[in-house]
Amino acid sequence: MQTLTAQDQLRQRVAFALSQTFVIAGDKISDPTAFTNYLRLLEKDAFTNYRQIMKDVTLSPAMGHYLDMVKQRQAGNRSARE
């Protein structure tokens, strides 16, 4: 709704587009605060350069949690088991 009523509609739309590109999902992140902070980060970076967006998304706790690889097998071990 803020996309329709906010004074900075372009920023809101760019942030939405970024959220569709740099995705985090609720199946792994159950904390609503993490989503809010992540979306604010994308809003802040809406008009920055690609390098800054990538840095901020990479260092984001929400993305770190989403890309958690604790339960993943290592690439070297995968080929040995198959």
C-alpha positions, 0 to 999 in steps of 0.5 A, spaced: 500 500 500 505 504 501 507 504 494 501 507 492 501 513 497 508 514 499 511 521 496 517 517 493 513 512 489 519 511 484 524 509 490 518 504 493 517 501 486 525 500 485 525 497 492 520 492 490 523 490 484 530 489 488 526 484 493 524 480 487 531 480 484 534 479 491 529 474 494 529 471 501 523 467 503 519 465 509 520 458 509 527 459 513 526 466 516 520 466 521 522 473 524 518 479 521 523 484 523 528 480 519 524 482 513 522 489 515 530 490 516 531 487 509 526 491 505 528 497 508 535 496 506 533 495 499 529 502 500 535 505 502 539 502 496 534 503 491 538 509 487 545 506 489 550 502 484 550 495 483 556 494 487 553 497 493 547 493 493 550 487 492 555 488 498 549 490 503 545 484 501 551 480 502 552 482 509 545 482 510 543 478 516 536 476 513 540 473 507 545 470 511 540 466 514 536 465 508 542 462 505 544 458 511 548 452 509 549 448 515 545 442 513 548 442 506 553 437 504 560 439 502 561 439 494 567 434 495 563 429 499 557 429 495 561 426 489 565 421 494 558 418 496 555 418 489 
